[in-house]
Amino acid sequence: MSTGLSRQQCAVTVLGGPTAVIDIGGLRIVSDPTFDEAGPQGYLTKTAGPAADEDAVGPVDLVLVSHEAHPDNLDGRGRAFAKTAPLVLTGPRAAERLGSPAVGLSPWTGHRLPRPDGGGDLTVLAVPAVHGPEDGERDADGNINCEVIGFVLSGQGLPTVYVSGDNASIRTVAEISRRVPGIDAAVLHAGAARVPAKFDGRPLSLDSRRAAAAAAVLGAEIVVPAHYDGWAHFSEGLPEIELAFHEAGLSSLLRVAPHGTWVPLTR
């Protein structure tokens, strides 16, 4: 836990749960930080701590928060970590609740960051996500379960990277693919998160078969699964994900490595 994560040119590592560290364009980005140790978190239970802690991650340039309503995407130490970052990008309602340095982005709006590598800007585009079944009851803002967004990272000379957030909708993935063609790599929140009291226990995030379908729809060359372990409400794990990609003939896309191990974002 004390060993630092060395800076990479263009790579991602999953630390457990939804938390990923993405080094791209000279920037270090952390998505959905969850750094608490195992234990109860309200009505959810965390079963494992992260592969690397805040000190190992070190200073970051940007934190992406798909949503802050659930502790499996932003727990106590993750929230404190986000508050120390120079910038947090999240949904509009989440930004209001988090306060500075959070900036709210509605779907299909973007934010640009200067790249330390001298390549111009990194563009972060907010994209929609549906945190449950398509036919689930929607709130006054049109969200199912709660406000959730995903992100697409892009820039000159860089791979275009999709970070799904807790999305369960293939229709939404198809819309993203249509509006943002040429996605090279995807970090997909899989694991088929289920809470019995919500939507008759149906998945709140991609199950394994939908993750494979999402990969096919996106046409990405690299798929990194996340959000499939570390919490008791994930109903599918890595074996189910690997089997689904194998059955779909897409095993060559899947990049699986021990948590805390870097995976290149280009072939």
Residue pairs with C-beta under 8 A, 6 or more apart in sequence:
1 52
1 53
1 55
1 56
2 53
2 55
2 56
3 52
3 56
4 55
4 56
4 58
5 13
5 21
5 52
5 56
5 57
5 58
5 260
5 262
7 23
7 28
8 23
8 262
9 23
10 23
10 24
10 25
10 158
10 159
10 264
10 265
10 266
11 22
11 23
11 262
11 263
11 264
11 265
12 20
12 21
12 22
12 23
12 161
12 185
12 187
12 224
12 262
12 263
12 265
13 20
13 21
13 51
13 52
13 257
13 259
13 260
13 261
13 262
13 263
14 20
14 51
14 187
14 224
14 225
14 226
14 257
14 259
15 21
15 50
15 51
15 52
15 57
15 259
15 260
16 34
16 48
16 49
16 50
16 51
16 229
16 230
16 259
17 32
17 34
17 46
17 50
17 72
17 73
17 226
17 227
17 229
17 230
17 231
18 31
18 32
18 34
18 66
18 72
18 73
18 166
18 189
18 226
18 227
19 30
19 31
19 32
19 33
19 34
19 35
19 50
19 78
19 226
20 30
20 31
20 32
20 163
20 187
20 224
20 226
21 28
21 29
21 30
21 52
21 57
22 28
22 29
22 30
22 31
22 153
22 161
22 163
22 187
22 265
23 29
24 122
24 153
24 155
24 158
24 159
24 161
24 265
25 115
25 116
25 117
25 119
25 122
25 155
25 158
26 115
26 116
26 117
26 118
26 119
27 61
27 62
27 113
27 115
27 116
27 122
28 57
28 58
28 59
28 60
28 61
28 62
29 60
29 61
29 62
29 63
29 64
29 153
30 57
30 60
30 62
30 63
30 64
30 81
30 85
31 63
31 64
31 65
31 66
31 151
31 163
31 187
32 64
32 65
32 66
32 73
32 74
32 78
32 165
32 227
33 63
33 65
33 74
33 77
33 78
33 79
33 81
33 82
34 46
34 50
34 71
34 72
34 73
34 74
34 75
34 77
34 78
34 230
35 49
35 50
35 53
35 54
35 75
35 77
35 78
35 81
36 46
36 49
36 71
36 75
36 76
36 77
36 78
37 46
37 49
38 46
38 47
38 48
38 49
39 45
39 46
40 46
41 71
41 72
41 75
42 71
43 195
44 70
44 71
44 72
44 195
44 231
44 232
44 233
45 231
45 232
45 233
46 71
46 72
46 75
46 230
46 231
46 232
47 229
47 230
47 231
47 232
48 229
48 230
49 230
50 230
50 259
51 258
51 259
51 260
52 260
54 77
54 81
57 81
60 85
61 85
61 86
61 87
61 113
61 116
62 85
62 86
62 87
62 88
62 89
62 113
62 124
63 81
63 82
63 85
63 87
63 88
63 89
64 88
64 89
64 90
64 124
64 151
64 163
65 73
65 74
65 82
65 88
65 89
65 90
65 94
65 98
65 102
66 73
66 90
66 91
66 129
66 148
66 149
66 150
66 151
66 163
66 165
66 166
66 189
67 73
67 74
67 90
67 91
67 94
67 131
67 146
67 147
67 148
67 149
67 165
67 166
68 74
68 79
68 90
68 94
68 97
68 98
69 94
69 146
69 147
70 146
70 166
72 193
72 227
72 230
72 231
72 233
73 165
73 166
74 82
79 98
82 88
82 98
82 102
83 98
83 101
85 101
86 101
87 101
87 103
87 113
88 95
88 98
88 101
88 102
88 103
89 102
89 103
89 105
89 111
89 124
89 126
89 151
90 98
90 102
90 103
90 104
90 105
90 149
91 104
91 105
91 106
91 126
91 147
91 148
91 149
92 104
92 105
92 106
92 147
93 104
93 141
93 147
94 102
94 104
94 147
95 102
95 103
95 104
96 104
103 111
105 111
105 124
105 126
105 149
106 126
107 126
107 127
107 128
107 149
108 125
108 126
108 127
108 128
108 179
109 125
109 126
110 123
110 124
110 125
110 126
111 123
111 124
112 121
112 122
112 123
112 124
113 121
113 122
113 124
114 120
114 121
115 121
115 122
115 155
119 155
119 156
119 157
119 158
120 155
120 156
121 155
122 153
122 154
122 155
122 158
123 153
123 154
123 155
124 151
124 152
124 153
125 151
125 152
125 153
125 154
125 180
126 149
126 150
126 151
127 149
127 150
127 151
127 152
127 162
127 176
127 180
128 149
128 150
128 167
128 172
128 175
128 176
129 148
129 149
129 150
129 164
129 165
129 166
129 167
129 169
129 172
130 144
130 148
130 167
130 168
130 169
130 171
130 172
131 143
131 144
131 145
131 146
131 148
131 166
131 167
131 168
131 204
131 205
132 144
132 145
132 168
132 198
132 199
132 202
132 203
132 204
133 144
133 168
133 199
133 202
133 203
134 144
134 169
134 171
136 144
136 145
136 199
137 144
138 144
139 146
141 147
145 198
145 199
145 204
148 165
148 166
148 167
149 165
150 162
150 163
150 164
150 165
150 167
150 176
151 162
151 163
151 165
152 160
152 161
152 162
152 163
152 176
152 180
152 183
153 160
153 161
153 163
154 160
154 161
159 184
159 185
159 222
159 265
159 266
160 180
160 182
160 183
160 184
160 185
161 183
161 184
161 185
161 186
161 187
161 265
162 176
162 180
162 183
162 185
162 186
162 187
162 218
162 220
163 186
163 187
164 173
164 186
164 187
164 188
164 189
164 206
164 214
165 189
166 189
166 193
166 204
166 205
166 227
167 173
167 189
167 205
167 206
168 203
168 204
168 205
168 206
168 207
168 210
170 210
170 213
170 214
170 217
173 213
173 214
173 217
173 218
174 217
176 183
176 218
177 183
177 217
177 218
177 219
183 218
183 219
183 220
184 220
184 221
184 222
184 265
184 266
185 220
185 221
185 222
185 223
185 224
185 265
185 266
186 214
186 215
186 218
186 220
186 222
186 223
186 224
187 224
187 225
187 226
188 206
188 211
188 214
188 215
188 223
188 224
188 225
188 226
189 205
189 206
189 226
189 227
190 205
190 206
190 207
190 208
190 211
190 225
190 226
190 227
190 228
190 236
190 241
191 205
191 206
191 207
191 227
191 228
191 229
191 234
191 235
191 236
191 237
192 203
192 205
192 206
192 207
192 208
192 234
192 235
192 236
192 240
193 203
193 204
193 205
193 227
193 231
193 233
193 234
193 235
194 201
194 202
194 203
194 204
194 233
194 235
195 201
195 204
195 233
198 204
203 210
203 235
205 227
206 214
207 235
207 236
207 240
208 236
208 240
208 241
208 243
208 244
208 245
209 244
209 248
211 223
211 225
211 241
211 244
211 245
212 244
212 245
212 247
212 248
212 250
213 248
215 223
215 245
215 248
215 250
215 253
215 254
216 248
216 250
220 253
221 253
221 267
222 253
222 255
222 263
222 264
222 265
222 266
222 267
223 245
223 250
223 253
223 254
223 255
224 255
224 256
224 263
225 238
225 241
225 254
225 256
227 234
228 234
228 236
228 237
228 238
228 241
229 237
229 238
238 256
241 254
241 256
242 251
242 254
242 256
245 251
245 253
245 254
255 263
257 263
